[in-house]
Amino acid sequence: MTAAGTTPIFADILADQWDILPPALKAHYANRPYSRDRVTVTGRLTIRMGPLLRLASPLLKALNMLTPWPGADVPCTVTFLSEPNSRAFIFERRFDFPGHGPYVFRSKMIPQGPHEVIEYMAGGIGWRCGYVFENGQVRLQHRGYVWRFFGVPLPMSWPGQILLGRGNAFEEATGDDRFRMRMTLGGGVFGRLTAYSYEGEFTVKEIACGQ
């Protein structure tokens, strides 16, 4: 097992842009690699889903991909985790949907070098995206899809883009410990029928790093 360093995972990903991040975004991305670091944020999200995605709700829940229901002002807690044996940055999202109870959606970001990551969801489906800080926002820029087969990421950009469309997201500080974000997925062959998005604001509640 490699010892934890002092440099956050995203300091290497954002490279020369790391030092100019606002405090709230540096706190959000404080996790170091090869550690048990944990950062927790809380907020509320408005989630929108096209009608075909709503029909596929049981499948989304079974596969643990995205969220199975839409909702306005849904309470959400996100815990960002490190692993002692990797450089991965893990998202563990807990949504408290009214009328449904809690739902947890987990994904894992794997650095691919400066300004690029792959975010893997259940089933080995991965979203390759650029990571840059510009005009006051951390922006996630669509670069295609992959499928991890026995640990090897295989390109599946065209099938993924046809079915899922393109993903884009941004995060922007709104205070010293707060940030807002928006994620959209759409433009595939089914258009608005499978469009998906969520947006909201979060407050950094806990930074447990270097303990």
N, C-alpha and C positions, 0 to 999 in steps of 0.2 A: 504494500500500500504506500503510495506517495504521500509525503507530508504536506499539510496545507501550507500555502504560501500567504503572503500578505496582500497580493494583488487580486482584486475581484475578477471573476470570470469575464465580466463585460468590459473590464479595462482593456483586455486584449482584443475583444471583438470590436469595440468602438475606437480602439487605437488612439490616434492623435486627438480625437474628439472627446475622450473621457474626461479630461480635466476641465472642460467648459460646460459639463452637464450641471443643471440646477441641483441644489441639495436634495430635493424630493426624489429626483430620478436617480441620483447616486445612492440614496438610501434604498430605493426599490431594487437596485442592482448590486447591493453590497455583498452578496454571497461570493465566497472564495471557492476555488476548486479543491477537490480532495479533502473535504471537511464535512462537518455536520452543521454548517451554518443554516440559519433559519430567519427569514424575514416575513412578517405577517402584515397584510393590509386589509382594511375593511371598507366597504362601500355599498353602492346600489347600482344595479344595471338595468337598462331597458333592453329587452331581447326581442328581436323581430325575426320571424320565420315565414318563408313562402308557404303556400297551401300544400304543396307536395311534401315539403319537409314536415309539416304538421301531421300529415297522414302517416309519415314514416316514423312518428314518435316512438312506438315500441321498439323499432329496429335501432334507432339512435341510442335509446336507453340500454338495450342489450349489448350494443357494441361499445358503449361508453365513449361515443364520439360527439363532440359539441354538446348542446343541451337538448333535451327532448321536448321542451315546452317554451313558448314565448311568454313574456310577462313584462309589466311596467314596474320600475322601481323595486326590483327584486333584491333583497339583501344578499350580499356576497362577501365571503371571506376567502382571500387568496393567500396561501402560504408558499413562499419561494424556498426551495430546499436544495442543498448540495448533497453530494454523495462522497463518502470517504475514499472511494476507489475510482472516481472519474472526474471529468471536467464538465459534466452535465449540469444544466440549470433547470430545475424541475418546478413546474406550475401545478399546484394542487388547489383547485377551485371548488369551493363549497357554495352552492346556491340553495337558498331557503325559499322555494317556490310556495306561495300560498295555495293550500288545497292539495299539495303533492308531497310535502315534506322535503327533507334535504336531498340534494343530488350532488355527487362529487365527480368532477371531470378532471382528469390528470393528463398532462403532457410533459414532454421532456425535450429541451433544446440542447443540441449538440453543436459546439462551435466548429466552423469549417475554415477558419482563418479570419483575418481582419474584415469586418463589415459583412460577414455572412454566417448564417446558422441554418440548421435543419431542425424544425420542430416536429417531433414524432408523436403521433396519437396512437390509440389502441389499434391493433392489427398491423402495425408497422408502417402505416401510411404517414409520410412526412411532407411537410411544406418547407421548401427551400426559399429563404428570403434574405434580402439585403437588410442590414441594420445600420442606419446612419442618423446622425443628429444634425438637423438643418432647420433654419428659421424657427428655432426655439422648440422643436419637436423631435423626439425619437421616432423615426419612420421605418416601418417594416414594408419592404418593397418586394412584390411577387417575383420569384425567379423559377417557379415550376414546382412539380411534385416528384417524390421518389417513393419507392416501396422497399423496405428493408427486408431482404430475403436471406435468412441465415447470417444475419449481421452485415450483409453487403447492400448498400443503397443502390437500387436500380432505377434509372430514370423512367418516369411515367408521366412526363409533362403534358403530352397531348391528350391521352385518355383522361387524366385528372382535370385538365382545363376544360375539356368538353363537358364532363359531368358536373364538376364542382365550380368551374369558373376561376376567376383570379381572386386571391386574397390580398388585402391591404389593411394596414393598421397604423395608428399613431398614438403616442403618449406625450402629454404636455403638462409641465408643472403648473399648479394653480396656487401654490403656497410653499412654505419651507418643508412641509411634511405631507402635501397633498398633490395629487395629479389626476388629470382626466384622461380617458382613453376612448378609442373607438376602433372596432374591428368590423370589416365587411368582407363578405364572400359572395360572389355572384358573377353573372355573365356567361354561365355555361349554356349548354344546348336548351335547357328548359327555362332560361331567363329568370324572370321574377318568381316563377313557381317554386324555385329552389333557392332563392336569395336568402341570405342569413346575415344578421348583424347584431352586435351589442355595443352599448356605450354607457359610460357613467363616470363617476368620480370616486377616488379612493383616498384614504388617509393611512399613512404608515403608523402601525400600532406597536410593533415590536421588531427590534433588530438584535438577534442573538448570534453574533459572529465573534469568532476568536475566543470562544469559551472552552 
